[in-house]
């Protein structure tokens, strides 16, 4: 069983940046694809980004492409989400996910963290 703990959320002004981190334990990190999702108030959870086990393959939702960057450090068992040029519509709870593949993550067949709040003020 993989445990995921997100950190780095907070309040930021529009146009600003944040970096989210997700530390993992209880599994072999390098065996997992990792991803980020978000859920805004009153909306369904949506896919944000994912990265393959080696870090060479990444994929993003169109809404964040060019602004967000997902990366991983297999030595630290941690995945990151760098968020630049933040907009008010990026406000949401952000969840870390671990799965056997990027496809499984997109199908939401994965382990989940507890979430971290990101609030972007306009």
N, C-alpha and C positions, 0 to 999 in steps of 0.2 A: 504494500500500500504506500503510495507516494503522498507525502504531505507538502503542501504549497503555502507559502506565506508571502503576501504582497506587502510592499511598503513604497513610500515616496509620493503618495497622493497629497493633495492639499488644495489651497486656494491660490489662483494665479490670474493675472489680468489677461485679457485677450491680447494675442500677439506674443505672449510669453512662452516659456518652456518648462517642462518637467521631465524627470526621468523616473519611471517606475522600475522597481526591482521585484523579482520573485525568487525567493530562496527555496530550494527543495531538499527533502530528506526522505529517507525510507525506501529509496529505490536507486537504481543505477541511472543517474541523470543523463549520461551520454546515449542511453538507449531510447530516450524519449524525444519525440517532436514536442515543441512547446508553442503555446499560443497565448494571445490576449483577446478577451471579449469585453464588451461593455454593455451596461444597461442603464438607460436614462429613465427618469421618473415617468411612469405611465407607458413605457415602451417595452418591447420585447428585447431580450438580450441579442446582441449582434456581434458578429465576428469582426475583429480589428486587424489582427496580424498573426502569422505563424512562421515558425522557423524549423527546418529539419535538424536531425540529430547532430550533423557536422557543422551546421551554420552556413553551409554554402547555398542552401535553397531558402528563400523567403517569399512570402506572399502577403498582400495587403488588401484591405477593403478599399474600394475606389475613393471613399470619403476621406481617407487618411493618407493615401498614396502621395509621396513627395514631401509629407510633413512629419510622418512618424517613421521611426526606424527600430526594428526588432533586432536584438543581438543576444548572444549567449556566451557564457564563460564556463566551459565544461570543468575546468579546474576548481571553480567556486560553486558549481552546482546552481548557477543562477542565470536567469534570463532577464533581459532588460527591455524596456520600451521607452525610447527617447521620443518625446512629443514636442515638436516645434510649431510655431505659428498657431498657437491654440486659439480656438474659436469658442464662443458661448455654447454652440451645439455639441462640443466635445464633452460637456459636463455629463458625468455619469459615474456609476460605480464600475471600476475596472477589475476584471477577474483574470487571473492567470490559469492556464490549463496545460495539462500534460497528457499526451496520448501516444499511441504506438506509431502514428503517422500523421502527416498534415491533413490527409483526408479524414482520418478518424476525428481529429480535432474539429474540423469544419462540420462534421456530423454531430459534434458535441458528445461523442462517445469518449469521454476523457475524465481525468481527475480535475478537481477544481480547488482553487484557493477561496478564501473568505471574502475577498474583494477589498479595494481601497478607493476612497472617494476622491474624485477629481472635480473641482468646481472652477469654471472659467467665468470671470466677471467681465461684462461688456462695458 
